[in-house]
């Protein structure tokens, strides 16, 4: 970790999104949080990198890339598809490093046991695919009329959703950390049996909006995540699991 004053929050984007989309969150968090955004294959700087054939293989690649981060204190946050990939990576951190995240944050996502994408066949027709883009990609009618943008984003979303179409979780392995869920009140996606995925505290917070509610609630969500991470950091530091200084005091006027 480059700066021991900061706790890395590893961010896992939703289907079709990448570092550019979540880059606007960097200035929302205060100095105690170091936002690390996972860059999936097949987009942005990794445009020519093929997507692995399964969520588990992708999780393994991400685990290897962020191994140094995962050896220290860190937290995980994923939105929608990113919640499931983040969960699979957190499992690897437990299994291979005996180091679960301080806190796992999931937003806009069902529990892993109910997160398989079931509309893969709809991706084969233009009408079905456009409907999926509206529902899962946050793509409105104006964007669908932008042929250049759709030509770029459509294959990315398709690759992500086909990846999720092959995902099945039957083990329901528990994370050894608190789980904090954030949901849109108008979202068709519901949290489901997340309580089965931890013996630690489970919290659920609701916000106005649909599946992409997080766009309108950055400050509130960032404040919630900061609070939970710092609380866990203090508890962990007190138990001497990590040799860390006390959490920094936020600079006046940051928010």
C-alpha positions in Angstrom: 0.0 0.0 0.0 1.5 3.3 -1.1 0.0 5.3 1.7 -0.8 3.7 5.1 -3.1 6.6 5.9 -5.6 5.2 3.4 -7.7 2.1 3.2 -8.1 0.7 -0.4 -11.7 0.4 -1.4 -11.7 -2.0 -4.4 -14.5 -1.0 -6.8 -16.1 -3.6 -9.2 -18.1 -1.9 -11.9 -21.4 -3.0 -13.3 -22.0 -4.6 -16.7 -20.7 -2.4 -19.5 -18.9 0.0 -17.2 -15.3 0.6 -16.4 -12.8 2.9 -14.8 -14.1 6.0 -16.6 -17.6 5.6 -15.3 -16.5 5.2 -11.7 -13.7 7.7 -11.8 -16.1 10.4 -10.8 -16.4 8.8 -7.4 -12.7 9.4 -6.6 -13.4 13.0 -5.4 -16.5 11.9 -3.5 -14.5 10.0 -0.8 -12.4 11.7 1.8 -8.7 11.2 2.4 -9.0 8.0 4.4 -10.3 6.0 1.3 -8.1 5.0 -1.6 -10.6 4.1 -4.4 -9.1 1.3 -6.6 -11.3 0.6 -9.7 -11.1 -2.8 -11.3 -10.7 -2.6 -15.1 -12.3 -5.6 -16.7 -11.1 -6.9 -20.1 -12.7 -5.9 -23.4 -13.0 -2.1 -22.7 -11.1 1.1 -22.3 -7.3 0.4 -21.8 -7.9 -3.3 -22.0 -10.0 -3.2 -25.2 -7.9 -6.0 -26.9 -7.9 -8.3 -23.8 -10.4 -11.1 -24.2 -13.0 -11.7 -21.5 -12.4 -15.0 -19.5 -14.9 -17.7 -20.0 -16.3 -17.7 -16.5 -16.8 -15.3 -13.5 -14.5 -17.6 -11.5 -11.6 -17.2 -14.0 -12.1 -13.4 -14.1 -12.1 -13.3 -10.3 -8.8 -15.3 -10.3 -7.2 -12.8 -12.6 -8.3 -9.8 -10.5 -7.1 -11.5 -7.4 -3.7 -11.9 -8.9 -3.6 -8.3 -10.1 -4.6 -6.9 -6.7 -2.7 -9.4 -4.6 -0.6 -6.8 -2.8 -3.7 -4.8 -1.9 -5.5 -7.8 -0.6 -2.6 -8.7 1.8 -3.4 -5.6 3.9 -6.6 -4.0 5.1 -9.1 -3.3 2.3 -12.8 -3.2 1.5 -14.8 -4.3 -1.5 -17.6 -2.6 -3.3 -19.4 -3.8 -6.4 -22.5 -2.6 -8.2 -24.8 -5.1 -9.9 -22.6 -7.6 -11.8 -19.7 -6.1 -9.9 -21.2 -7.2 -6.6 -20.9 -10.8 -7.7 -17.4 -10.5 -9.1 -16.4 -8.7 -5.9 -17.9 -11.5 -3.8 -15.9 -14.2 -5.8 -12.7 -12.2 -5.3 -13.4 -11.8 -1.6 -13.8 -15.5 -1.3 -10.3 -16.0 -2.9 -8.9 -13.5 -0.4 -10.3 -15.6 2.4 -9.2 -18.9 1.0 -5.7 -18.0 -0.2 -4.6 -15.2 2.1 -6.9 -15.8 5.1 -7.7 -12.1 4.8 -11.4 -11.2 4.2 -12.3 -7.6 3.5 -12.9 -5.2 6.3 -16.4 -4.7 4.9 -18.1 -6.0 1.8 -20.4 -3.5 0.1 -22.9 -4.6 -2.5 -25.3 -2.3 -4.4 -28.0 -3.0 -6.9 -27.5 -6.8 -6.7 -29.3 -9.9 -5.7 -27.4 -12.4 -3.5 -25.0 -14.6 -5.5 -27.4 -17.5 -5.4 -30.0 -15.5 -7.4 -27.7 -13.4 -9.7 -27.5 -15.6 -12.8 -28.4 -13.6 -15.9 -31.3 -15.5 -17.4 -32.0 -13.5 -20.6 -29.0 -14.7 -22.7 -31.3 -15.7 -25.6 -32.6 -12.1 -25.8 -29.1 -11.0 -26.7 -29.5 -12.8 -30.1 -32.2 -10.4 -31.5 -32.0 -6.7 -32.0 -35.2 -6.0 -30.2 -34.3 -8.2 -27.3 -30.8 -6.9 -27.0 -32.0 -3.2 -27.0 -34.4 -4.1 -24.2 -31.6 -5.6 -22.3 -29.5 -2.5 -22.9 -32.2 -0.4 -21.4 -32.7 -2.6 -18.4 -29.2 -3.7 -17.5 -27.0 -1.2 -19.2 -28.7 2.0 -18.2 -28.9 2.9 -21.9 -31.8 5.3 -22.8 -33.5 5.9 -26.1 -31.2 8.9 -27.0 -28.1 6.8 -26.5 -29.6 3.9 -28.5 -30.0 6.3 -31.4 -26.2 7.1 -31.3 -25.0 4.4 -33.6 -21.3 5.0 -32.9 -21.7 4.7 -29.1 -23.9 1.6 -29.4 -21.3 0.0 -31.7 -18.8 0.4 -28.9 -20.8 -0.3 -25.8 -23.1 -3.1 -27.1 -20.3 -5.7 -27.4 -19.0 -4.8 -24.0 -22.4 -5.3 -22.3 -23.0 -8.4 -24.3 -19.7 -10.0 -23.1 -20.5 -9.1 -19.5 -24.0 -10.4 -19.5 -23.0 -13.7 -21.3 -20.4 -14.1 -18.6 -23.1 -13.7 -15.9 -25.3 -16.1 -17.9 -23.0 -18.9 -17.0 -22.6 -18.0 -13.3 -24.2 -20.3 -10.7 -23.5 -20.2 -7.0 -24.7 -23.2 -5.0 -22.1 -23.2 -2.2 -23.2 -20.0 -0.6 -19.8 -19.6 1.1 -19.9 -17.0 3.9 -17.7 -14.0 4.0 -16.0 -13.4 7.4 -16.9 -9.7 7.5 -19.9 -7.4 7.7 -22.0 -7.0 4.6 -23.6 -3.7 3.8 -26.2 -3.6 1.0 -27.4 -0.5 -0.9 -30.6 -0.8 -3.0 -32.8 1.4 -5.2 -36.4 1.6 -3.9 -37.7 1.3 -7.5 -35.2 -1.3 -8.6 -36.6 -4.6 -9.8 -33.5 -6.3 -8.4 -34.0 -7.2 -4.8 -31.3 -8.2 -2.3 -32.6 -11.7 -1.6 -30.9 -14.1 0.9 -27.7 -12.1 1.5 -28.0 -12.9 5.2 -26.9 -16.5 4.4 -23.6 -15.1 3.2 -22.2 -13.9 6.5 -22.5 -14.5 10.2 -21.3 -10.9 10.8 -23.7 -8.0 10.8 -25.8 -7.4 7.7 -27.2 -3.9 6.9 -29.5 -2.8 4.1 -29.9 0.8 3.0 -32.5 2.0 0.5 -32.2 5.0 -1.8 -34.7 6.7 -4.2 -34.3 5.5 -7.7 -34.0 2.4 -9.9 -31.1 0.1 -10.8 -28.7 3.0 -11.3 -29.7 4.9 -8.2 -26.1 5.3 -7.2 -25.6 8.0 -9.8 -27.8 10.3 -7.8 -26.6 9.3 -4.3 -22.8 9.4 -4.5 -22.2 11.6 -1.5 -24.6 9.7 0.7 -23.2 6.3 -0.3 -19.6 7.4 0.0 -20.2 8.7 3.5 -21.8 5.4 4.5 -19.0 3.4 3.1 -16.4 5.6 4.7 -18.1 5.3 8.1 -18.3 1.5 8.0 -14.7 1.1 6.8 -13.3 3.5 9.4 -15.2 1.8 12.2 -13.9 -1.7 11.1 -10.4 -0.3 10.8 -10.5 1.0 14.3 -11.8 -2.3 15.7 -9.2 -4.3 13.7 -6.3 -2.0 14.7 -7.3 -2.3 18.3 -7.1 -6.1 18.0 -3.5 -5.8 16.6 -4.4 -7.7 13.4 -2.8 -4.9 11.4 0.0 -2.5 12.4 -1.8 0.7 11.3 -1.9 4.3 12.6 -5.2 5.7 13.7 -7.6 6.8 11.0 -6.9 10.3 9.7 -9.1 13.2 10.6 -11.0 14.6 7.6 -9.8 17.9 6.4 -12.4 20.7 7.0 -14.6 21.6 4.1 -14.1 18.5 2.1 -17.8 17.8 1.9 
